[in-house]
């Protein structure tokens, strides 16, 4: 993909000593294409510091998205994908406060679906149903949760949990101030504080007046 989309040959690949990199099939691919494979010394992940820091950045952003939208870890794939989407559109000091996407447009032509406006991850999204997807008495829209963008289509990815169906559409109405998965009364915050529970302060008992005989 690097060779065909960016007209640049891959010369060197650096990785750790994981089995997904050190196998005969991948090593043969490197040899056939003249790619040098560098590996770090055992127990020294700092030699691959750029990748390690970026992985940490992605996981921290993913965790923030899941916790902020009250979404379970079951949907971590959608959160990771959207975290990378956001990071590619955030200004970077290394790039003179330009976004990675802006820097990339100086070298190659970017598909139009990469310019879709970011939305609040996990918010309520109503997907309009086409006439072929409903009857005359069915609702015109379905209540979904926003999960990001499709990597190969110009559309928003909205999931309908009860039907286990993922919609990809541009005809979507967003309620970005409302999360699809709300908090229950028994749910506690990451800091351990109970949410939605108020404690009443007890007033001190006033001294009783002595009874008159």
N, C-alpha and C positions, 0 to 999 in steps of 0.2 A: 504493500500500500504506500509506503514511503517513496518507493522508486517510481510508481506509476502516478501518484497524485502530486508529488512535490518535485519530481525529476531529480532526486538526490539518491545516491547509492548509500546503503548501510555499510559502514566500514568496520566498526567495532561495537560489540555488545558487552556490557559489564553486568554481572549478576552475582548472586550469592551461590552457595554450593548446594542448592536445593535439587532434588531429584527431577523436577520438571525442566531443569536446564542441563543437568549432567546426564544425558542419555544418548544412546548411540544414534537414534533417529535425528535428534536436533544437531548433534555434533557433525553428522554427515551433511546436513543441510548447510551448516556453516562452512565446511570444507568445500562443498560444491560451488558455493557462491563467493568464496574468498573473503569471508567475514572472520575477523579475529574475535575470539571469545575470551574476555578477561573475567577472572573470578577473584573474589576477595579471600583474604586469609581466614581460616576458621576462627570464629569467635570475635571477629572485628567488623561488625556491621557499619562502623563509622567510615570504612573505606568506600562504602556505597551510600554516602551520606545524603546525596541529593534525592535518591529514590526513597530512602528511609524517612526523610523529613516530609516528602510529599505524601507518602502513605499515611503518616501521622496526621497531616493536615486534612486529608480526605476523611479519615476515620473520625476525627474530632468534629468536622462539619456534619458528617452523617449522623453522629450521635446527637448533635444539637437539633437537627431536623426532626429526628424521631421523637425526642423528648418534647420539643416545642409543639409538635402537632399531636402528641399523645398517641402515637402509632407504635404498635408492637414491633419487635425485632424481626418478625416474620417477613416484613416488607423492606428488609435492609437493602436488597438489590436496587429497588426503585430509589431509595434514599441516596445510595452511593452514586448512582447515575446522575441524579439531580444535583448532588454536591459538586461533581466535576463540571456540570453545566454552569453552575453559578461561579465556580472558581475561574473558569475560562473567560468570564465577563466581569471580573473584578480587577481594578487597577493594581499594578505591581510596581514596586520601587525599582526592581531589577530592570524593568522595561520602560523606565522613565515615566512611570505612572500611567502607562497605557495598559489596556487589557490584552491578554494573550490573543484574543480573537482579532483585535485591531492590528496587532503585529503580524498575524498570519495573513490578513487581507492584503498586506503589502507585497506578498510573494505569490499567492495563489488566489484563484477565484473561489469564494465561499458559497455553498448552496444557500438558497433563500430560506430554507427551514431552520437554519442556524441563527436567524435574526429574530426569532419569536421572542416576545417580551416575557421575562421571567415572572412567575406568579408565586403566591405563597404555597409552599409545599404542604399538602394535607388539608387544604381548605375545601369548602363545599363548592361543587361544580355541577351545574345542570346542563346535561348534554341533550341537545335537540335531536329528536328521533325523526328520521325521514319517513315519508308515507309508506314506504315498503317495509319499515320496521315496526309498524303499529297498525292497529285497526282504527276505525272512526271514533270509537269510544275510549280508546286508550289515551293516557296522558301524552302530551307532545314533547315532554322532556323527562329525563330520568335523573334521580338524585345520586351523584357520584362523589368520589374523592379525587382530588387532583394529584397525580403522581409524576408529572413531568412531561417530556416531549419524546416523540418517536424519532429514533436516530436516522430513519430512512424515509420518513413521510412528514409533510408539513401539517402537523396537527398536534393537539394536546392529548395526552394519555390520561384518561379518567376511568377509574375502576369502580364497578358496581359490586360491592361485597356479597350481597344476598344472591345475586345471579352468577357470581364468579366470572364476570365478563369485563374485558378491558376495551373501552371505546377509544378510538383515535379520530378526533374531529376538530374542525376549526369553529364550528357553530356551538360555542360553549359560553354560558353565563357564569361568572365567578362571583362568589361571596367571600372575599379574602379576609374579612374580619371574623369569619365563623369557621371553626374547624369541624371536620366531619366526625371525628372521634372525640366526643366530649369526655370530661372527667366525671367519674362516679363520686359519690359522697365519701366512699371508703378509700378513695385513692389518695395517696400521700405524695407530696412533692419530692424531688431528688434530695432536698435538704432534710427530709423527714418530718416536715410540718404538715399537719392535716389541713387539707383545703376544703373550703366551704363549711367549716365548723367554727362557730363563734362561741367563746366562753363568756359567761356572765360573771361579772365581778360582784362578789358578795359584799353588801354593805355591813359595817359593824353594828352590832346590836346596841340600841340606845338603852341607857339605864332606866329601869322602871321607877316610877314615882311610888313612894310608900302610900299604902291605903290609909285613908282616914278612918279612925274608929268612931 
